[in-house]
């Protein structure tokens, strides 16, 4: 089963997105901050990571950098309320997309499914 590492410090958002991803038949590992996300990634080697940018302990940008060091082929999606602030700014290696939290969850889930399908094809 494919798995997604999902990190967000907002418990409602974390559980809502996790439930939607699980409904697609994809496993979900959750974390409430960037440090937990990097710790989990070392243990489970997920197929994709979705990170909130603004989190305590370690933010999503720093976590993305660390995840890329740990798992260089891991695709990362940033999910943030500050997507506009990231436009034109360099994102960490491994980041394949940035989604604004105001966008529809179905758009995020579609991107997750597409990313996992393309990873399956490329191995």
C-alpha positions in Angstrom: 0.0 0.0 0.0 1.2 3.5 -0.9 1.7 5.8 2.0 1.6 9.6 2.6 3.3 11.4 5.4 1.0 14.3 6.4 2.2 17.0 8.8 0.1 19.9 10.1 -0.2 21.4 13.6 -4.0 22.0 13.1 -5.6 18.8 14.4 -8.8 19.4 12.5 -7.1 19.9 9.1 -4.7 17.0 9.8 -7.6 14.6 10.5 -9.8 15.9 7.7 -7.1 15.5 5.0 -5.9 12.2 6.5 -9.5 10.8 6.3 -9.9 12.0 2.6 -6.6 10.4 1.7 -7.5 7.1 3.5 -10.8 7.1 1.6 -8.7 6.9 -1.6 -7.1 3.7 -0.3 -3.8 5.3 0.6 -2.1 4.8 3.9 -1.5 8.0 6.0 1.2 8.6 8.7 0.5 11.9 10.6 2.7 14.3 12.4 2.0 17.6 14.2 5.2 19.3 13.4 8.2 19.1 11.1 10.4 17.3 13.6 7.8 14.5 14.0 7.5 14.3 10.2 11.3 13.8 9.7 11.3 11.3 12.5 8.4 9.3 11.0 10.0 9.4 7.5 13.1 7.7 8.9 10.9 4.9 10.2 8.4 4.4 7.4 9.9 5.8 4.1 6.6 7.2 2.8 5.9 7.6 -0.9 4.9 11.3 -0.6 5.0 14.0 2.0 2.5 16.8 2.5 3.7 19.5 4.9 2.1 22.6 6.4 4.6 25.4 6.1 3.9 27.1 9.5 4.3 24.6 12.3 6.0 24.6 15.7 9.3 22.9 16.5 10.3 22.7 12.8 8.5 24.5 10.0 7.5 22.8 6.8 10.3 24.4 4.7 13.0 23.2 7.1 11.3 19.8 7.3 11.2 19.6 3.5 14.9 20.2 3.4 15.6 17.5 6.0 13.3 15.1 4.3 15.1 15.6 1.0 18.4 14.8 2.8 16.9 11.7 4.3 14.9 10.5 1.3 16.2 12.3 -1.9 13.5 10.8 -4.2 10.6 11.7 -1.9 8.2 14.1 -3.6 6.9 16.8 -1.2 3.8 19.0 -1.4 3.6 22.1 0.7 0.1 22.9 2.0 -0.2 26.3 3.5 -2.2 29.4 4.2 0.7 31.4 2.8 1.0 30.1 -0.7 1.1 33.6 -2.2 4.1 34.5 0.0 6.0 31.5 -1.5 5.4 32.6 -5.1 8.7 33.6 -6.7 10.6 32.3 -3.8 12.8 29.2 -4.1 11.3 26.1 -2.5 13.4 23.4 -0.9 14.5 20.5 -3.1 11.9 17.8 -3.6 9.0 20.2 -3.5 6.8 19.3 -6.5 3.8 21.6 -5.7 2.4 24.2 -3.3 -1.3 24.2 -2.4 -3.1 26.9 -0.6 -5.3 25.8 2.3 -8.2 27.8 0.8 -8.2 25.5 -2.3 -10.5 22.5 -2.4 -9.4 19.4 -0.7 -10.4 17.4 -3.8 -7.6 19.3 -5.8 -5.0 18.2 -3.2 -6.3 14.6 -3.2 -6.2 14.5 -7.0 -2.6 15.7 -6.9 -1.7 13.1 -4.3 -3.3 10.3 -6.4 -1.5 11.6 -9.6 1.8 11.8 -7.9 1.6 8.3 -6.5 0.5 6.9 -9.9 3.5 8.6 -11.6 5.8 7.3 -9.0 4.5 3.8 -9.6 5.3 4.1 -13.3 8.8 5.4 -12.8 9.6 3.0 -9.9 
